[in-house]
Amino acid sequence: MPDFPILTDGDVYSEFDYEQVVDAMRDAFAERAAGTLEAPPRWRVDAGGGELVFTAGSATGPANLTGFRVYETHPGTGDEHTELVAVFDATTGAFAGLFVGFAIGGLRTGGIGGVAIDRLAREDSETLGVLGSGFQARAQVGAACAARDLEEVLVYSPTAESRESFVETTDGEVEPPVRALADPEPVVRDADALVCATNSEEPVFDPDWLEPGTHVTTIGPRFRDAHELPLEVVDRADAIATDSLPQVDAYDRPYVASGDDRERMVELADVLENPELGRQRADDITLFCSVGLAGTEVVLGKTFLERFA
């Protein structure tokens, strides 16, 4: 038997809370701002019927860890598909533990979204709107409600069964009530912070529905030729942030924020250090484009390894 822990999604979910996840992501962004989080873009290796995709990072400040996440893109579904997250000590190189499953990768994306909403949404934000009802939408809601004291969550997805199931699952995980709506328009209009968490390659809402002062997060398709977010929102945004500019620039397709919009995009870590780079006025529209900051999975993984130590 190995002398290091091998943790599954069941282990993670038995020990986690969203505040822990958000706090871990704040620590990761603090290291990013300090220059102690190395986070290169992901890279891909041809693997026959699909690819192996790696994200690797090192947090050499207080976290003192390094590691990687790897997943595959082979077609089909089933229990044989998984991800691996490996954590090492950054000083000694000692192997600290391994995660098998999707929880760490998904939760860290939710936690990053929570940090973004906490920093970029208006201080008086009360309503979170969500377009999408999958696992990532659920993680975004949990992290946002851990980061902010919200009054309600509104969710829309095209299938009534999916959105009602989302409410049933999520309502017991967060403090504010969660309501499903049969029309996306009131979700967008009433949202102080709006999360788009879909797999749609076409815009999922009318930009005219977006009220001044709204914060918007997009985590789904985000390219000029395939995007869940209306391009007009990018143009209207007064501040645009992402978790990783190197990852934005490494894509082999034109990004949703291109040209002048790319030039004014900043990293969330820099906004945390210098709030003037983010929201300046109550009626500003702010936009966060989540692309995946390498190393954040490893930072989050360490927090769970410490609980199981």
C-alpha positions as CSV (number, residue, x, y, z in Angstrom):
1,M,0.0,0.0,0.0
2,P,1.3,3.5,-0.8
3,D,2.4,5.7,2.1
4,F,0.6,8.8,0.7
5,P,-3.1,9.5,0.6
6,I,-5.2,8.7,-2.5
7,L,-8.4,10.7,-2.2
8,T,-11.6,10.3,-4.2
9,D,-14.5,12.7,-4.9
10,G,-16.3,11.1,-2.0
11,D,-13.5,11.9,0.3
12,V,-13.4,15.6,-0.9
13,Y,-17.2,16.1,-0.5
14,S,-17.2,14.5,2.9
15,E,-14.8,17.2,4.2
16,F,-15.4,20.3,2.1
17,D,-17.3,23.6,2.6
18,Y,-17.4,26.4,0.1
19,E,-15.8,28.9,2.5
20,Q,-12.7,26.7,2.6
21,V,-12.7,26.6,-1.2
22,V,-13.0,30.4,-1.6
23,D,-10.3,30.9,1.1
24,A,-7.9,28.6,-0.7
25,M,-8.4,30.5,-4.0
26,R,-7.8,33.8,-2.2
27,D,-4.5,32.3,-1.0
28,A,-3.6,31.3,-4.5
29,F,-4.4,34.8,-6.0
30,A,-2.3,36.3,-3.2
31,E,0.6,34.2,-4.3
32,R,-0.1,35.1,-7.9
33,A,0.0,38.8,-7.0
34,A,3.2,38.3,-5.0
35,G,4.9,36.6,-8.0
36,T,5.2,33.2,-6.2
37,L,2.6,31.3,-8.2
38,E,4.0,30.0,-11.4
39,A,1.1,29.2,-13.7
40,P,1.9,28.5,-17.3
41,P,-0.8,27.8,-19.9
42,R,-2.1,24.2,-20.1
43,W,-0.6,22.0,-22.7
44,R,-1.8,19.0,-24.6
45,V,-0.3,15.6,-25.6
46,D,-1.7,13.6,-28.5
47,A,-3.0,10.3,-27.0
48,G,-4.5,8.3,-29.9
49,G,-8.2,8.7,-29.8
50,G,-8.0,11.9,-27.7
51,E,-5.5,14.1,-25.8
52,L,-4.0,14.3,-22.4
53,V,-4.4,17.9,-21.1
54,F,-2.0,19.1,-18.3
55,T,-2.2,22.1,-16.0
56,A,0.8,22.5,-13.8
57,G,1.8,25.1,-11.2
58,S,4.0,25.9,-8.3
59,A,3.1,28.1,-5.3
60,T,6.5,28.7,-3.7
61,G,5.3,31.2,-1.1
62,P,3.4,30.3,2.0
63,A,1.6,27.4,0.3
64,N,5.0,25.7,-0.6
65,L,3.7,23.2,-3.1
66,T,3.8,22.2,-6.7
67,G,1.9,19.8,-8.8
68,F,-0.3,19.2,-11.7
69,R,-3.8,18.2,-12.9
70,V,-4.3,15.9,-16.0
71,Y,-7.4,14.9,-17.8
72,E,-8.2,13.3,-21.1
73,T,-10.5,14.3,-24.0
74,H,-11.3,10.8,-25.5
75,P,-14.9,10.6,-26.8
76,G,-17.6,8.8,-24.9
77,T,-18.8,8.9,-21.3
78,G,-18.6,6.5,-18.4
79,D,-17.0,5.8,-15.1
80,E,-13.6,5.1,-16.8
81,H,-13.2,8.9,-17.4
82,T,-11.5,10.8,-14.6
83,E,-9.0,13.5,-13.7
84,L,-5.9,13.2,-11.5
85,V,-4.4,16.0,-9.3
86,A,-1.0,15.4,-7.9
87,V,0.5,17.5,-5.0
88,F,4.2,17.7,-4.1
89,D,6.1,19.7,-1.5
90,A,7.9,22.5,-3.3
91,T,10.9,22.5,-1.0
92,T,11.8,18.8,-0.8
93,G,9.9,17.5,-3.8
94,A,8.2,14.9,-1.6
95,F,5.0,13.5,-2.9
96,A,2.1,14.7,-0.7
97,G,-1.0,13.0,-2.2
98,L,-3.2,12.2,-5.2
99,F,-6.8,13.0,-6.0
100,V,-8.8,10.9,-8.4
101,G,-12.0,12.4,-9.7
102,F,-13.5,15.7,-10.8
103,A,-14.2,17.4,-7.5
104,I,-10.9,19.4,-7.1
105,G,-11.0,20.8,-10.7
106,G,-14.6,21.8,-10.5
107,L,-14.5,23.2,-7.0
108,R,-11.5,25.4,-7.7
109,T,-13.3,26.9,-10.8
110,G,-16.2,27.7,-8.5
111,G,-13.9,29.1,-5.9
112,I,-12.2,31.4,-8.4
113,G,-15.7,32.6,-9.5
114,G,-16.5,33.3,-5.9
115,V,-13.4,35.5,-5.5
116,A,-14.2,37.3,-8.7
117,I,-17.8,38.1,-7.6
118,D,-16.6,39.2,-4.2
119,R,-14.1,41.6,-5.8
120,L,-16.0,42.9,-8.8
121,A,-19.7,42.9,-7.9
122,R,-21.3,45.9,-6.3
123,E,-21.1,46.0,-2.5
124,D,-24.9,46.1,-2.2
125,S,-25.4,43.1,-4.5
126,E,-28.3,40.9,-3.3
127,T,-29.4,38.7,-6.2
128,L,-27.2,36.1,-8.0
129,G,-28.5,35.0,-11.4
130,V,-27.3,31.8,-13.0
131,L,-27.8,30.6,-16.6
132,G,-27.0,26.8,-16.6
133,S,-27.8,24.0,-14.2
134,G,-24.8,21.6,-14.4
135,F,-22.1,20.8,-11.8
136,Q,-20.1,23.9,-12.5
137,A,-23.2,26.2,-12.1
138,R,-23.7,24.5,-8.7
139,A,-20.1,25.2,-7.7
140,Q,-20.3,28.8,-8.8
141,V,-23.5,29.3,-6.7
142,G,-21.9,27.7,-3.6
143,A,-18.7,29.8,-3.8
144,A,-20.6,33.0,-4.6
145,C,-22.8,32.6,-1.5
146,A,-19.8,31.8,0.6
147,A,-18.0,34.9,-0.6
148,R,-21.0,37.3,-0.4
149,D,-24.1,37.7,1.8
150,L,-26.7,37.3,-0.9
151,E,-30.4,37.4,-0.5
152,E,-31.6,35.1,-3.4
153,V,-30.4,33.0,-6.3
154,L,-32.3,32.8,-9.6
155,V,-31.5,30.0,-12.1
156,Y,-32.6,29.3,-15.6
157,S,-31.8,26.4,-18.0
158,P,-33.8,25.3,-21.0
159,T,-35.0,22.0,-19.4
160,A,-37.5,22.4,-16.6
161,E,-36.5,19.1,-15.0
162,S,-32.8,20.2,-14.9
163,R,-33.5,23.5,-13.3
164,E,-35.9,22.1,-10.8
165,S,-33.3,19.4,-9.9
166,F,-30.7,22.1,-9.6
167,V,-32.9,24.0,-7.1
168,E,-33.6,20.8,-5.1
169,T,-29.8,20.1,-4.8
170,T,-28.5,23.6,-4.3
171,D,-31.1,25.0,-2.0
172,G,-29.8,22.9,0.8
173,E,-26.2,23.9,0.3
174,V,-26.5,27.7,0.5
175,E,-28.2,30.2,2.8
176,P,-30.2,32.3,0.4
177,P,-33.3,30.7,-1.3
178,V,-32.8,29.3,-4.8
179,R,-35.6,29.7,-7.3
180,A,-35.9,28.3,-10.8
181,L,-37.5,30.5,-13.5
182,A,-38.9,29.4,-16.8
183,D,-37.6,32.5,-18.7
184,P,-34.0,33.7,-18.7
185,E,-34.9,37.4,-19.1
186,P,-35.9,38.1,-15.5
187,V,-32.9,36.1,-14.3
188,V,-30.6,38.5,-16.2
189,R,-32.6,41.7,-15.4
190,D,-32.8,41.0,-11.7
191,A,-29.3,39.8,-11.2
192,D,-26.7,42.0,-9.5
193,A,-24.2,39.3,-10.4
194,L,-24.8,37.0,-13.3
195,V,-23.0,33.7,-14.0
196,C,-23.1,32.1,-17.4
197,A,-22.2,28.4,-16.9
198,T,-23.4,26.7,-20.1
199,N,-22.0,24.7,-23.0
200,S,-23.7,26.9,-25.5
201,E,-21.7,28.2,-28.4
202,E,-24.3,30.9,-29.1
203,P,-25.3,33.8,-26.8
204,V,-27.6,32.7,-24.0
205,F,-29.2,36.1,-23.3
206,D,-30.1,39.3,-25.0
207,P,-27.6,42.0,-24.0
208,D,-30.4,44.6,-23.7
209,W,-31.6,42.7,-20.6
210,L,-28.4,43.5,-18.8
211,E,-28.9,46.4,-16.3
212,P,-26.2,48.9,-15.5
213,G,-24.1,47.9,-12.5
214,T,-24.3,44.2,-13.1
215,H,-21.3,41.9,-12.7
216,V,-21.0,39.1,-15.3
217,T,-18.9,35.9,-15.1
218,T,-18.5,33.6,-18.1
219,I,-17.1,30.1,-17.7
220,G,-18.5,28.4,-20.8
221,P,-17.4,28.7,-24.5
222,R,-15.7,32.1,-24.9
223,F,-14.3,32.5,-28.4
224,R,-15.1,34.9,-31.1
225,D,-16.6,32.1,-33.2
226,A,-18.3,30.3,-30.4
227,H,-19.4,32.1,-27.2
228,E,-22.2,31.9,-24.6
229,L,-21.7,35.6,-23.8
230,P,-23.1,38.3,-26.2
231,L,-20.1,40.1,-27.7
232,E,-21.9,43.4,-26.9
233,V,-21.4,42.7,-23.2
234,V,-17.6,42.6,-23.8
235,D,-17.8,46.0,-25.5
236,R,-20.0,47.5,-22.8
237,A,-17.9,46.2,-19.9
238,D,-16.1,49.0,-18.0
239,A,-13.7,46.5,-16.5
240,I,-12.6,43.1,-17.8
241,A,-10.7,40.6,-15.7
242,T,-9.5,37.0,-16.1
243,D,-7.6,34.6,-13.9
244,S,-4.8,34.0,-16.4
245,L,-3.7,36.3,-19.2
246,P,-1.1,33.7,-20.4
247,Q,-3.9,31.2,-20.9
248,V,-6.0,33.7,-22.8
249,D,-3.1,34.4,-25.1
250,A,-2.2,30.8,-25.6
251,Y,-5.5,29.8,-27.2
252,D,-5.3,28.9,-30.8
253,R,-8.6,30.6,-31.6
254,P,-9.5,34.3,-31.3
255,Y,-10.7,35.0,-27.8
256,V,-14.0,36.7,-27.0
257,A,-12.1,39.7,-25.7
258,S,-9.8,40.5,-28.6
259,G,-8.0,43.6,-29.9
260,D,-8.6,46.7,-27.8
261,D,-10.7,44.6,-25.3
262,R,-7.8,42.2,-24.8
263,E,-5.5,45.2,-24.2
264,R,-7.7,46.4,-21.3
265,M,-8.1,43.0,-19.7
266,V,-6.3,42.5,-16.4
267,E,-5.7,39.6,-14.1
268,L,-7.9,39.1,-11.1
269,A,-4.8,38.9,-8.8
270,D,-3.9,42.4,-9.8
271,V,-7.5,43.6,-9.1
272,L,-7.2,42.1,-5.6
273,E,-3.9,44.1,-5.1
274,N,-5.2,47.3,-6.8
275,P,-9.0,47.7,-6.7
276,E,-8.9,50.6,-9.0
277,L,-8.3,48.1,-11.8
278,G,-11.8,46.8,-11.2
279,R,-15.2,48.4,-10.5
280,Q,-15.1,52.2,-10.1
281,R,-18.7,53.2,-10.1
282,A,-22.0,51.6,-9.0
283,D,-23.3,51.5,-12.6
284,D,-20.2,50.0,-14.1
285,I,-20.6,46.6,-15.8
286,T,-17.8,44.3,-14.8
287,L,-16.8,41.1,-16.6
288,F,-14.8,38.1,-15.4
289,C,-13.7,35.6,-18.0
290,S,-12.7,32.3,-16.2
291,V,-10.1,30.4,-18.2
292,G,-8.4,28.4,-15.4
293,L,-5.4,29.6,-13.4
294,A,-2.9,26.7,-13.3
295,G,-1.7,25.7,-9.8
296,T,-5.0,26.5,-8.1
297,E,-6.1,22.9,-8.2
298,V,-2.9,22.0,-6.3
299,V,-3.5,24.8,-3.7
300,L,-7.0,23.5,-3.1
301,G,-5.8,20.0,-3.0
302,K,-3.3,20.8,-0.2
303,T,-6.2,22.1,2.0
304,F,-7.9,18.7,1.8
305,L,-4.7,16.8,2.3
306,E,-4.2,18.7,5.6
307,R,-7.6,17.7,6.7
308,F,-6.8,14.0,6.1
309,A,-3.3,14.2,7.6
